Amino acid sequence: MTELAAKTSHEPTSIEEAEEVQEAPLQEPHESHGHSVAAWTGVLIMLVGFTVGTLGIWFDQNIVTWVGVVAIVIGAIAWPLLARLGFGPKAH
């Protein structure tokens, strides 16, 4: 194998390179994608709201539909509110 081919290959060519590959993280550090209490709570409230609203539409119950809509709004407000109260993603 030529030196150029060895450098462009994805396989390590020495024990040191193999150890570096094993120690390297699987992913680069990145921003949190909603892995927080605030995000999970907001999404859960909104999912319940969508479910209740859908059932209200399905069974032609306007009150139930509007309860679902209100729950969606509450979830959308709860998410950033909880994040500001300290339940958001933690700094790495």
C-alpha positions in Angstrom: 0.0 0.0 0.0 1.4 3.4 -0.9 1.8 6.1 1.6 -1.0 8.2 0.0 -3.3 5.3 -0.1 -2.6 4.6 3.6 -3.4 8.2 4.5 -6.7 8.2 2.7 -7.7 4.8 3.9 -10.1 4.6 6.8 -8.1 1.7 8.4 -5.3 2.5 10.8 -1.8 1.6 9.6 -0.1 1.4 13.0 -1.0 0.4 16.6 -0.7 4.1 17.7 -3.3 5.1 15.0 -5.6 2.2 16.0 -5.4 3.4 19.7 -6.2 7.0 18.6 -9.2 5.7 16.7 -10.5 3.8 19.7 -10.1 6.8 22.0 -11.8 9.2 19.6 -15.4 10.1 20.5 -18.0 8.7 18.2 -19.5 12.1 17.6 -18.3 15.7 17.7 -19.6 17.8 20.6 -22.8 19.6 19.6 -25.6 21.6 21.1 -28.3 19.7 23.0 -31.2 18.6 20.9 -33.8 19.1 23.6 -32.5 16.6 26.1 -33.8 18.4 29.1 -36.7 18.3 31.5 -38.1 21.5 30.0 -38.1 20.0 26.5 -39.6 16.7 27.4 -42.3 18.3 29.6 -43.3 20.8 26.9 -43.4 18.1 24.2 -45.4 15.7 26.4 -48.0 18.4 27.2 -48.3 19.2 23.5 -48.6 15.6 22.5 -51.4 15.1 25.1 -53.0 18.3 23.7 -52.9 17.0 20.1 -54.3 13.6 21.2 -57.2 15.2 23.2 -57.9 17.7 20.3 -57.9 14.8 17.8 -60.4 12.9 19.9 -62.5 16.0 20.2 -62.7 16.4 16.5 -63.2 12.6 16.0 -66.2 12.5 18.4 -67.5 16.0 17.4 -67.0 17.4 20.9 -66.1 21.1 20.6 -65.2 21.5 24.3 -62.8 18.5 24.1 -61.2 20.0 21.0 -60.7 23.3 22.6 -59.2 21.7 25.7 -56.7 20.0 23.4 -55.9 23.4 21.8 -55.4 25.0 25.2 -53.1 22.2 26.3 -50.9 22.7 23.1 -50.6 26.4 24.0 -49.8 25.6 27.6 -47.0 23.1 26.4 -45.6 25.8 24.1 -45.4 28.2 27.0 -44.2 25.7 29.6 -41.1 24.7 27.5 -39.3 28.1 27.5 -40.6 29.0 30.9 -39.1 25.8 32.4 -35.9 26.4 30.5 -35.6 29.8 32.1 -36.3 28.4 35.5 -33.2 26.1 35.2 -34.7 23.0 33.7 -33.3 23.5 30.3 -30.2 21.9 28.7 -27.1 22.1 30.8 -23.9 23.6 29.5 -21.2 21.1 28.5 
